[in-house]
Amino acid sequence: MPKVISDSSTLIHLTAIGKLDLLREFYDNIILPTAVWQEVVIEGEKRSGAVEVQQAHDSGWIEILEPSDQTLLRLLKQELHKGEAEAIALALELGADLVLLDETEARKVAELYQLQKTGVVGLLIRAKLQGNITSLRQELDHLQEGSFWINDKLYRRALKSVGEIK
């Protein structure tokens, strides 16, 4: 079973469009750093994602772990938010197969450490290619109705990758 670590944004955006279950279908188990749990479920108790992530944890497919390398965490927190820093630190500590990140700066840092990464757009492309969703365009547009931003070039490239535009 692959080790997959998630940051907050992926969870929040997937729940906003009712697609958190894609993570369970694709990976069976997701590991959250404590800062991500704190942000999404505790501090975010009234926002999108809190109830769904809590339920996923209660049912056993979301696990919470705290990274132990405090030196690495301090270094990462100089560039990143706490949840992103903990996600990358935990991915490195556990030898994760994949880290779920959406923010550009966090993705750049993950690349520096040669971590495999994807985000909401990548997950939705996979869902379209595997038949889990019928329209990538519809899901991307739904995401953009909320707080998710995607530039036009990436939007078009994503649609082209699944044959929804030429």
N, C-alpha and C positions, 0 to 999 in steps of 0.2 A: 504494500500500500504506500503510495507516495506521501511524503511529508509536505504539506502545504500550509504556509503561514499567510494570514491576511491582515491587512491594514484596515482601518475604519471605513475609508471612503468606498471601497468595494462592497462591503456589507451594506452600508447605508444606501448606496445607489441601487444595488440589486433589490433590496427590500422595497425601495420606493416604486419600483416597477413590478413588484410581485414575483421576482425571479430568484430569490435566495436559494430556492430548492435546486437550482442548477449546480451550485457548489456541491451539494450532497450527491447529486447524480454523477458528477464528474470525478469527485475525489473521495467520497465516503466519509472523510474526516478532515476537519479544518482546525488548525491551531491558532489561537489568538494570544498575543502578548497581553499582559495585565493592563497596560495603558490603553489598548484598543477596547478591551472589555469595559474599562472604566469610562471611556469616552462614549461608547455606543449604548451601553446598558445602564450604567449608573448615572452619569451626568446627562445622558441623552434620553432618560426614561420617558419623556413626553414627545420625543421625536421619532422620525421614521427609523425603523430597524431595531429599536430597543426590545420590543415584545418578541419579534421574530427570532432575534439572536438569542434571547433568553430561552425561548422554547427549544431552539436547536441545541443549546447547551444542556437543557433539562432532558432532552431525548438522547443525548450522548454523542452527537456527531460534531459538536464544537467543543474543543478542549481549551483550557486556559493555562498558559505557562508564563513564568516570569524569567526573562533573560538574566543570566548570572554575571556576564562579563561587564562589570561597571566601568572599566576603563574604555572599552569600546562604546558603551552607551554614552558616556560623556563626550566622546569624540563625535559620534553621530548626531547628538543633540545640538551641536554647534551649527549644523546645517539643516536639520530636519525637525519636524514636530515630534513630540514624545512617542506617539503611536507608530509613526514611520520608523523612527530610530529603533524602537523595540522590535518591530517586525523584521528589520534587516539584521539586527543583532541576533535575534532568535533563529532566523534562517541560517546564519553563519554557524551558530553554536550547534544546531541540530543537523546540519548538513542537509537542509531542506531541498526538495526537488523543485519547488516553485514558491515564489512570493507574490502575493496579489497586491499591487500598488497602482494607483492612478495618477498621483501627483508627479509632475515632470521632474522636480528636483530629487524626489525619492527614487524614481526610476533611474536617473543618472547615477546616483550613489550605488544602487543595486548593480548596475553595469560595471562600476569600478571594482566591485567585489566579485564579479563574474557570476552573479546570481541569475537564475532563470526567473523571468517575471512575466506577468500579464496583468491586465486590468479588466474593467467592465467591458470595454469594447472588444477585447480579445476573447473574453468569455462568451459574449453574445455572438461573435463570428463563429466560434466553435459550436454554439447552440444551434445556429442556423444550418451549418454544414452537417450536423448530426441529426437534424430534424426535430430538435427540441422546441424551436420557435418557427413560425411560418414567415415572418417578415422582420429582417434586421432593421430596415428603415423605420418601421412602426416602433420598434423597441428603442432605437436611437432617438427618434422624435419624442417619445414618451420620457426618456431620460432628460432631454433638453427642456422639457416643460417644467422640470424641477430645477435643482441647482447644479446640474451637470453641464459642463462646457466642453464642447468638442470643436476643433477648428474645421473649417470647410474642407481642407485638403484631406485630413484624416477621415472625415465623414464620407467623402467620395471614395477614398481608397478602401475603406471598410465595405461599402456597398459593392464596389467593383469586385472585391475578393470573393464575394458570395454570389456574383452574377446578377445582382439587382440593378446594376447600371453597366453600360459598356464603357 
